[in-house]
Amino acid sequence: MVYSRFSSKLLGSKDSSSQNKGAFDRIRDRDGNRKGGSGESWWKVNCYSKYPLKFIIPNKVGPSQTDAVWIYTITYGGGIVSGDSIMCDISVGGGCTTVLTTQASKKVYKSVESKCSKQVLEARIGSDALLAVIPDPVTCFSTAKYSQTQVFKVFPSSSLLIVDWITSGRYGRGEKWDFELYKSTNNIFLEADEPLFLDTILLEQRRYSSIAERMQYYQVIAMVILLGPKLKFIQDQIQENVKNLMSRQFCIPSGSSGRYGDINDNPFLTRPSFLASCSVFGQKGRGVVVRIAAMTTESVYSFLQCQLSGLDSLLGVAPYR
């Protein structure tokens, strides 16, 4: 079992309210000097990890006026080995901004003796804080078994961005949805463990149908979750953009025969290369979830780059650039 922890009370102009004061008084700067007072930039309280997981935290990402800490998670050997069990714990202090990301796709190597690799992320996001979990996709090798669980605890004023996605595998090597098991759970709870969003994606080989048969032409599935006041403008924008995009995708070309045209002449009339849907959750639609199925990884990267580009002012750099 591998335990890794990142605890952050970091970066941003802070007030001196009683809710935040105690935590910030304990913070020291990068030279180990005690810091306090409002209007300062804050750094991590503590951060530790052990093999096979490592954190890389650049001194600064983006312009100097943007206070956001970027955390890159890296696994030694470039992937998760059969039987690995990794626990990651993150705490984001009130008013702080943290980005959890990767440098490349997360590779899950083939299962040995039917062992399942597991990873758990538990995160607490303080009031008026923002956490963005924006990894590259998971890529499971042939016969791999992988299960990940992400649990987020938020305040009503917290903001949270989650991108959770998986590719069909090493498509260039003929591995198309050839892994044994993929399970991804994302749960968001309000104070007092009140459930706000509960979701699980399960892809499992079955005797009567393979994952590849069920996924057919699609090579990527993804989910994007946006929650909280700091992401409201992105929520409104992405809902409108998805609506317009899907309207164009399902627009029947003029001159096509029948209600849906001649499918034999153009099979992609019923198989758009990129599918997306939006729905809201929580009281007064405080959160938005976007679900995606696509035929190429590049198209999902392009979608994420476009839809999340407005976050550069909050994160210092737009995601997936």
C-alpha positions, 0 to 999 in steps of 0.5 A: 500500500502506498500512501501519498499526501499533499496538504495545502493552505496556499497561494492567494490573498487571504482575510484574517477571519477566525475560520482561516487565521489559525491555519495560515499562522502556521504556514512558512514560506519556501525558506522556512520563515514564518508568514502571516497577514493578508495579501500574501502569497501562500505555499504548501504546508506539507507534502510527502509521497513514497514509491511508486508515486511522486509529486512535482510542484513547480515554483510558478505556473503562469503569470506572477499575479495568478496564485495557483499551485500546480501539482504533477503526479508521476509514477516511477516507471511511467505507469501503475503495476498490477496489484499497486494500491495508491492512496492520495490525500489533498487538503485545499485551504480556504480561498486557495487554488490548486491544480492536480494534473499529470505529464502524460496519460496514466498507463495501467499495465497488464494484470498478473495473477488477476490482481487489480490495481487501485487508486484512491483520492480523497480531497477536501476543498475549503470555503471559497477554494478551487481544486481542478483535477485535470489529468491526461486520460487513463490507458489500460493495457491488455488484461489490465484491471484498474479501479479508482475512487475519488471522494471530494468534500466541499463547502457551499462556496467551494469550486471543483473541476474534475476531468475523468477519462479513459482511452480504449488502450494501445490502439496502435498495437491492436489493443482496443478495449482489451483490458479486463476491468475499469471502474471509476467512482467520483463522489462529492459530499457537502458538509455533514457528508450530505451526498451531492454527486455520486457516479460510477463508470464500470467497463468489464469484459463479459462472456456474452459481450466484450467491451469493444463490442459495446463501445463499437467505433468509440475510442474514448469516454470522458466526464467533466464535472464543474461545481461552484461559484468560481466556475459558473461562467464556464458552466453556462458557456459549456452548456450552450456550446455542447447544445450547439455542437450536438445540433450541428452533429445531428443536422441531416444533410440536405438531399438525404433520403428518408428521415435519417438518410441512407445509412448504408451509403453513410453509416456515420449519419448514426455514428457521430465522431464526437458525442457530448451531453450536459446535465445539471445536479444539486440544488438550483443546478449548482453543478454541471456534468458533461459526458463524452464519447469520441472516436479519437483522443485528439478530439477530446483534447481539443474539446477540453482546450476550447471549453476550459480556456477561460480558466487561465485567469484562475489557474495561471494557464489554461488546462491541456495547453 
